[in-house]
């Protein structure tokens, strides 16, 4: 979080000419930085400095320049009383001038004044608030974050309307000076967690931050792990739900993705829609999600291991059918599986990178054509195509894209182990993954909590979506916490007609 190497922190001079000499040299060859010189009341030299396209020129002309240029025949003081804007701030250094200008706030410098005035009239084009593409829900809020930090903090403030919602802003990047906001609810988030976040942000010394993924990679506990240790989301409701559980969030200027911390593996397996549908549906969908996670991870490896080393596990009728389909296949099961998996991943990547209008069609048609052609050419068997297709569908049920990438990557080493050692290799691979996950931490919180270590109080949320009237206590993540989330006795029923809280 250091200033750029060209930045100066010199104090402003009483001479406007000296200040202009310094600033024009600083912004040399910056054609979008406008220096508008004029006379205040026709008598005092002044200059208004702003970046073209980052402020409201209509307000500048009507409410700033027009009142100040008006010649009243006498020098009126103070001149700021003639400016009809809601917020202005005095600044006294070159560094502060640059900070305000590049954030869209014009700076007014007056001859004989050792302090400038930053005028809060920033305005630039921004994307409208739309539904998140990667986290769409059938029932629930349809608002998503955009690339403007102030808009994103407002979306959170509209949901959590309490002074306990704290937003601390820091700047990261020597050249980009990217604004980053630490968001938390005072009294729910542990103070040591906020201190640790600030500590990790302060140690970042980098030229620029272009997306939240930069910060995620620089502050996570184990950067060499394939598993995500922070939750990235475009949804304000997801961020607010985590804030109310004692977590903290990072919002980054220029990125529509917020980072939530600390998290666990089971946090990544939850979808916001689990809590917008009835708890029976949420529980069933959660069970299916865990089932398909296991399918996406181990089914190709299991197929390779059984077909290569453990044919006796296959029923005779099915074994004969598989043997007939493989009698002309020149490759072993491992090579066949790798060939199809790599092809499927290539089609998936192509579908993402191609224009939206043709991406889905190319990926679907490509999979059908390539799969059928590979079977007809005798390169792969029909059962293998079916296994890869089921694996691909199962991987789409994982609610977090970052966790889905981890599963896709781990699938390949598991296939190699299964192809060399059979089910023993597959079991060794799965055990290694579990051991690695058990050693992971997210800002000090065990990655497999509440399973390892076991915490019965919040274990109910792992395999089921408990009814809302049972959520009386808040999850205990780390440090001190506020345990009471809601009043007891909220279960509805025919005997609940009277309001107990009146």
C-alpha positions as a printed Julia matrix, in Angstrom:
502×3 Matrix{Float64}:
   0.0     0.0     0.0
   2.7     2.43   -1.01
   2.51    5.52   -3.15
   3.71    5.32   -6.73
   7.35    6.22   -7.29
   6.42    9.41   -9.15
   4.14   10.72   -6.4
   5.16   13.81   -4.45
   3.93   14.76   -1.01
   5.1    18.39   -1.18
   3.05   20.96    0.68
   1.14   23.45   -1.44
   2.59   26.92   -1.86
   0.86   30.27   -1.39
   1.81   31.03   -4.99
  -0.62   29.6    -7.53
   2.09   29.83  -10.21
   4.42   27.58   -8.19
   1.65   25.05   -7.6
   0.74   25.02  -11.28
   4.37   24.5   -12.28
   4.58   21.43  -10.04
   1.24   19.99  -11.17
   1.72   20.6   -14.9
   5.06   18.81  -14.7
   3.4    15.95  -12.81
   0.61   15.62  -15.4
   2.75   16.19  -18.47
   1.37   14.34  -21.52
  -1.9    13.67  -19.66
  -4.32   15.13  -22.19
  -7.38   14.12  -20.19
  -6.35   16.21  -17.16
  -7.9    19.66  -17.57
  -6.43   22.83  -16.0
  -9.17   25.46  -16.21
  -7.8    28.87  -15.21
 -10.17   31.72  -14.35
 -10.63   34.75  -12.06
 -12.71   34.53   -8.9
 -15.07   37.54   -8.91
 -12.91   38.89  -11.74
 -10.02   39.62   -9.33
  -8.24   36.52   -7.9
  -6.41   33.95  -10.0
  -7.67   30.38   -9.58
  -7.51   27.05  -11.4
  -9.87   24.1   -11.39
  -8.19   20.76  -12.1
 -10.17   17.67  -13.07
 -10.04   14.55  -15.23
 -12.24   14.7   -18.28
 -14.95   12.04  -18.17
 -14.72   11.38  -14.42
 -16.82   14.24  -13.07
 -20.12   15.97  -13.75
 -19.24   18.9   -16.0
 -22.79   20.22  -15.8
 -22.48   20.73  -12.04
 -19.0    22.21  -12.52
 -20.26   24.81  -14.98
 -23.49   25.68  -13.18
 -22.66   25.4    -9.47
 -18.92   26.01   -9.29
 -17.56   28.09  -12.15
 -20.59   30.3   -12.78
 -20.93   31.61   -9.17
 -17.18   32.14   -8.81
 -16.75   33.95  -12.14
 -19.55   36.38  -11.4
 -18.06   39.85  -11.03
 -19.82   41.53   -8.11
 -17.53   44.55   -8.07
 -16.1    43.66   -4.69
 -14.12   40.76   -3.3
 -16.41   38.46   -1.37
 -14.98   36.13    1.26
 -15.07   33.3     1.8
 -15.58   32.25   -1.81
 -16.72   28.73   -0.82
 -20.07   30.17    0.3
 -20.9    30.77   -3.36
 -20.37   27.12   -4.35
 -23.61   25.14   -4.13
 -22.39   21.59   -3.6
 -23.01   19.26   -0.68
 -19.49   18.16    0.16
 -16.05   19.75   -0.09
 -12.75   18.91    1.58
  -9.63   20.95    2.18
  -6.34   19.42    1.01
  -2.79   20.65    1.48
  -0.36   18.36   -0.41
   0.36   17.35   -4.0
  -0.32   13.71   -3.12
  -3.77   14.59   -1.8
  -4.51   16.57   -4.96
  -3.62   13.57   -7.12
  -5.69   11.25   -4.97
  -8.81   13.37   -5.33
  -8.35   14.15   -9.01
  -7.9    10.54  -10.13
 -11.02    9.6    -8.15
 -13.11   12.1   -10.09
 -13.21   15.01   -7.64
 -12.13   18.37   -9.12
  -9.62   20.37   -7.1
  -9.81   24.15   -6.81
  -6.57   26.08   -6.18
  -6.63   29.81   -5.43
  -3.71   32.23   -5.49
  -2.72   33.21   -1.96
  -4.32   30.12   -0.42
  -2.04   27.4     0.94
  -4.85   24.83    0.87
  -6.85   23.58   -2.08
 -10.47   22.46   -2.07
 -11.66   19.08   -3.34
 -15.21   19.25   -4.69
 -17.2    16.02   -4.53
 -18.85   15.88   -7.96
 -17.37   12.62   -9.25
 -19.42   10.95  -11.97
 -18.53    8.39  -14.62
 -20.22    5.71  -16.65
 -20.8     2.46  -14.8
 -22.54   -0.83  -15.38
 -26.11   -1.1   -14.17
 -27.01   -3.44  -11.33
 -27.97   -6.76  -12.89
 -28.58  -10.32  -11.76
 -25.32  -12.22  -11.12
 -24.59  -14.5   -14.06
 -22.58  -17.11  -12.18
 -24.88  -17.26   -9.13
 -28.4   -17.12  -10.53
 -31.25  -18.28   -8.29
 -34.88  -19.16   -8.97
 -36.09  -17.48   -5.79
 -34.22  -14.72   -4.03
 -32.74  -11.25   -4.63
 -31.65  -10.52   -8.2
 -29.08   -7.82   -7.45
 -25.38   -8.31   -8.0
 -22.27   -6.29   -7.32
 -20.75   -4.14  -10.05
 -17.27   -2.69  -10.56
 -17.93    0.5    -8.55
 -16.95    0.28   -4.88
 -19.35    2.93   -3.57
 -22.3     1.22   -5.25
 -21.3    -2.13   -3.75
 -21.01   -0.75   -0.22
 -24.41    0.9    -0.68
 -25.96   -2.45   -1.67
 -24.72   -3.93    1.61
 -25.78   -0.88    3.63
 -29.31   -1.18    2.19
 -29.59   -4.67    3.69
 -27.79   -4.2     7.04
 -29.13   -0.88    8.31
 -27.17   -0.48   11.52
 -24.29    1.75   12.66
 -22.57   -1.49   13.71
 -21.82   -2.16   10.04
 -18.27   -0.88    9.68
 -16.47   -0.16    6.42
 -12.73    0.52    6.51
 -11.09    1.61    3.27
  -7.45    1.09    2.35
  -5.51    1.6    -0.87
  -3.38   -1.09   -2.47
  -1.11   -0.8    -5.5
   1.69    1.64   -6.24
   0.21    2.78   -9.54
  -3.45    1.72   -9.43
  -4.05    2.91   -5.83
  -7.0     0.52   -5.78
  -9.55    1.2    -3.06
 -10.34   -1.84   -0.94
 -13.03   -1.9     1.75
 -13.02   -4.18    4.78
 -16.67   -4.75    5.74
 -17.79   -6.31    9.01
 -20.41   -6.0    11.75
 -18.94   -4.71   14.98
 -19.86   -6.97   17.86
 -20.27  -10.02   15.61
 -16.86  -10.24   13.91
 -13.93  -10.96   16.2
 -11.58   -7.97   16.52
  -8.53  -10.22   16.03
  -9.92  -11.29   12.63
 -10.18   -7.67   11.46
  -6.66   -6.96   12.74
  -5.31   -9.98   10.85
  -7.02   -8.87    7.63
  -5.54   -5.38    7.94
  -2.11   -6.86    8.68
  -2.19   -9.04    5.55
  -3.38   -6.15    3.4
  -0.67   -3.81    4.69
   2.09   -6.22    3.67
   0.97   -6.17    0.02
   3.45   -4.15   -2.05
   2.55   -4.5    -5.72
   2.3    -2.3    -8.8
  -1.42   -2.73   -9.24
  -4.58   -4.63   -8.33
  -6.84   -5.38  -11.29
  -9.29   -7.79   -9.66
 -10.16   -9.32   -6.31
  -8.33  -12.5    -7.33
  -5.02  -10.62   -6.95
  -5.75   -9.92   -3.28
  -7.15  -13.42   -2.72
  -3.89  -15.0    -3.84
  -1.82  -12.64   -1.69
  -3.65  -13.03    1.62
  -4.81  -16.67    1.78
  -3.22  -19.0     4.35
  -1.88  -21.64    1.95
  -1.38  -20.22   -1.56
   0.0   -23.53   -2.88
  -3.2   -25.41   -2.16
  -5.55  -26.25   -5.01
  -8.56  -25.48   -2.8
  -9.98  -21.94   -2.47
  -9.64  -20.55    1.06
 -11.81  -17.48    0.54
 -15.32  -17.31   -0.84
 -15.78  -15.08   -3.88
 -19.32  -13.97   -4.63
 -21.21  -11.41   -6.7
 -24.26  -11.45   -4.44
 -24.83   -8.8    -1.71
 -27.22  -11.15    0.12
 -24.51  -13.82    0.4
 -22.07  -11.25    1.79
 -24.63   -9.98    4.31
 -25.53  -13.51    5.43
 -21.85  -14.17    6.15
 -21.41  -10.82    7.91
 -24.27  -11.72   10.23
 -22.44  -14.94   11.09
 -19.37  -13.05   12.28
 -17.3   -13.15    9.09
 -15.72  -10.22    7.23
 -15.72   -9.28    3.55
 -13.43   -7.42    1.18
 -14.81   -5.23   -1.6
 -12.38   -4.1    -4.3
 -12.79   -1.16   -6.65
 -13.01   -2.43  -10.22
 -14.17   -5.94   -9.31
 -17.76   -7.24   -8.99
 -16.57  -10.09   -6.75
 -16.44   -9.74   -2.98
 -14.17  -11.93   -0.85
 -15.59  -13.47    2.33
 -13.4   -14.82    5.13
 -12.95  -17.08    7.0
 -14.68  -19.96    5.25
 -14.78  -23.74    5.36
 -15.13  -26.42    2.7
 -18.79  -26.8     3.63
 -19.37  -23.07    3.14
 -18.38  -23.53   -0.49
 -20.91  -26.35   -0.89
 -23.84  -24.13    0.12
 -25.97  -22.16   -2.31
 -27.95  -19.04   -1.34
 -31.08  -20.7    -2.7
 -30.81  -23.37    0.0
 -32.26  -20.77    2.38
 -34.82  -19.31   -0.03
 -36.65  -22.59   -0.58
 -38.33  -24.77    2.03
 -35.9   -26.59    4.29
 -36.94  -30.02    2.97
 -35.97  -29.03   -0.56
 -32.78  -27.39    0.66
 -31.77  -30.54    2.53
 -32.45  -32.85   -0.43
 -30.53  -30.63   -2.84
 -27.62  -30.47   -0.4
 -27.47  -34.28   -0.22
 -27.5   -34.47   -4.03
 -24.72  -31.9    -4.15
 -22.41  -34.0    -1.96
 -23.27  -37.12   -3.96
 -22.42  -35.47   -7.28
 -19.24  -33.98   -5.8
 -18.08  -37.54   -5.06
 -19.14  -38.66   -8.55
 -17.28  -35.79  -10.21
 -14.12  -36.59   -8.24
 -13.82  -40.4    -8.23
 -16.09  -41.99  -10.85
 -13.57  -41.8   -13.75
 -10.82  -43.1   -11.47
 -13.04  -45.9   -10.19
 -13.91  -46.91  -13.75
 -10.22  -47.02  -14.71
  -9.23  -48.97  -11.56
 -12.0   -51.58  -11.86
 -11.55  -52.09  -15.59
  -7.76  -52.39  -15.27
  -7.26  -54.36  -12.04
 -10.56  -55.47  -10.57
 -12.72  -56.92  -13.33
 -14.13  -59.46  -10.85
 -16.14  -56.63   -9.25
 -18.22  -56.2   -12.41
 -21.3   -58.43  -12.87
 -20.74  -60.99  -15.62
 -23.41  -59.66  -17.96
 -22.13  -56.1   -17.65
 -18.53  -57.25  -17.99
 -19.32  -59.03  -21.27
 -21.07  -55.91  -22.57
 -18.1   -53.7   -21.63
 -15.67  -56.22  -23.15
 -17.59  -56.17  -26.44
 -17.49  -52.39  -26.55
 -13.73  -52.38  -25.86
 -12.61  -55.27  -28.09
 -11.43  -52.92  -30.86
 -10.14  -50.11  -28.62
  -6.33  -49.87  -29.0
  -5.73  -47.95  -25.74
  -5.8   -49.05  -22.09
  -8.56  -47.66  -19.89
  -6.28  -44.98  -18.4
  -5.32  -43.52  -21.78
  -8.93  -43.73  -22.92
 -10.12  -41.84  -19.84
  -7.44  -39.17  -20.16
  -8.25  -38.69  -23.85
 -11.94  -38.13  -23.16
 -11.44  -36.0   -20.04
  -8.97  -33.68  -21.76
 -11.31  -33.37  -24.75
 -14.24  -32.55  -22.46
 -12.24  -29.91  -20.58
 -11.14  -28.39  -23.9
 -14.77  -28.17  -25.05
 -15.81  -26.63  -21.75
 -13.06  -24.01  -21.99
 -13.95  -23.29  -25.61
 -17.57  -22.76  -24.64
 -16.51  -20.21  -22.02
 -14.13  -18.27  -24.29
 -16.32  -18.15  -27.4
 -18.93  -15.39  -27.82
 -22.08  -16.03  -25.8
 -24.22  -16.48  -28.93
 -22.23  -19.48  -30.17
 -20.42  -20.73  -27.06
 -23.16  -23.01  -25.73
 -23.97  -24.4   -29.18
 -20.33  -25.19  -29.95
 -19.72  -26.93  -26.62
 -22.87  -29.08  -26.81
 -22.64  -29.94  -30.51
 -18.89  -30.45  -30.21
 -19.32  -32.92  -27.35
 -21.94  -34.9   -29.26
 -20.02  -34.95  -32.52
 -16.62  -35.73  -31.01
 -18.04  -38.4   -28.7
 -19.91  -40.17  -31.48
 -16.97  -39.85  -33.89
 -14.54  -41.23  -31.28
 -16.78  -44.26  -30.74
 -17.19  -44.83  -34.48
 -13.44  -44.53  -35.03
 -12.73  -47.09  -32.32
 -10.7   -44.68  -30.16
 -12.92  -44.84  -27.07
 -15.75  -47.06  -25.88
 -19.35  -46.05  -25.32
 -19.2   -46.72  -21.54
 -16.26  -44.34  -21.22
 -18.16  -41.59  -23.04
 -21.07  -42.14  -20.66
 -18.77  -41.99  -17.61
 -17.2   -38.71  -18.8
 -20.62  -37.22  -19.55
 -21.95  -38.12  -16.09
 -18.78  -36.7   -14.52
 -19.16  -33.44  -16.43
 -22.81  -33.04  -15.42
 -21.94  -33.82  -11.79
 -19.24  -31.14  -11.76
 -21.81  -28.53  -12.81
 -23.77  -29.1    -9.59
 -20.94  -27.68   -7.45
 -22.25  -24.2    -6.48
 -18.87  -22.44   -6.38
 -16.89  -22.21   -9.6
 -13.55  -22.03   -7.78
 -14.27  -25.28   -5.93
 -15.37  -26.88   -9.21
 -11.99  -26.04  -10.74
 -10.27  -27.77   -7.81
 -12.31  -30.95   -8.33
 -11.56  -30.92  -12.06
  -7.83  -30.63  -11.39
  -7.74  -33.37   -8.75
  -9.55  -35.77  -11.07
  -6.42  -36.25  -13.19
  -3.9   -37.33  -10.5
  -6.55  -39.69   -9.12
  -6.89  -41.28  -12.55
  -3.11  -41.78  -12.77
  -3.05  -43.41   -9.32
  -5.99  -45.63  -10.23
  -4.37  -46.63  -13.51
  -1.12  -47.62  -11.76
  -2.32  -49.09   -8.43
  -6.03  -49.77   -8.91
  -8.44  -49.08   -6.06
  -5.49  -48.96   -3.65
  -4.11  -45.97   -5.55
  -7.55  -44.34   -5.6
  -7.89  -44.77   -1.83
  -4.39  -43.37   -1.27
  -5.28  -40.36   -3.4
  -8.54  -39.69   -1.56
  -6.82  -40.07    1.82
  -4.11  -37.61    0.72
  -6.77  -35.09   -0.26
  -8.58  -35.43    3.07
  -5.31  -35.1     5.01
  -4.41  -32.0     3.02
  -7.83  -30.45    3.63
  -7.56  -31.24    7.34
  -4.33  -29.24    7.5
  -5.74  -26.2     5.68
  -6.81  -23.04    7.49
  -8.79  -20.02    6.4
  -7.69  -17.13    8.63
  -7.11  -19.63   11.42
 -10.36  -21.57   10.99
  -9.94  -25.3    10.14
 -11.04  -25.98    6.57
 -13.15  -29.04    7.48
 -14.86  -27.48   10.5
 -17.37  -28.49   11.93
 -16.5   -32.08   10.94
 -12.8   -31.92   11.8
 -12.71  -30.74   14.52
 -16.24  -31.85   15.32
 -18.63  -29.14   16.52
 -22.05  -30.6    17.11
 -23.71  -27.2    17.5
 -23.25  -26.3    13.83
 -22.83  -29.8    12.38
 -26.53  -29.84   11.53
 -25.87  -27.34    8.72
 -23.42  -29.67    6.97
 -25.76  -32.43    5.83
 -29.06  -30.6     6.12
 -30.59  -27.18    5.83
 -32.09  -26.78    9.27
 -35.36  -24.84    9.59
 -34.9   -21.13   10.2
 -36.67  -21.28   13.56
 -33.85  -23.51   14.89
 -31.05  -21.04   14.02
 -30.95  -19.64   17.54
 -27.15  -19.48   17.83
 -24.52  -18.01   15.57
 -21.62  -20.19   14.32
 -18.52  -19.84   16.48
 -15.61  -19.33   14.1
 -12.72  -18.01   16.15
 -12.07  -15.72   19.1
 -14.86  -13.95   20.94
 -18.31  -13.95   19.41
 -21.94  -13.03   19.97
 -23.79  -16.35   20.3
 -27.43  -15.2    20.21
 -28.8   -14.88   16.68
 -32.56  -14.89   17.32
 -35.11  -15.49   20.05
 -36.17  -19.02   20.88
 -39.71  -20.22   20.33
 -40.07  -18.94   16.76
 -41.47  -22.2    15.4
 -44.83  -21.4    13.77
 -47.98  -23.32   14.54
 -51.64  -23.0    15.56
 -50.66  -22.14   19.13
 -48.45  -19.26   18.04
 -51.21  -16.72   17.43
 -50.12  -14.33   20.18
 -46.99  -12.31   19.71
 -44.72  -13.26   22.61
 -42.49  -10.25   22.05
 -45.11   -7.53   22.4
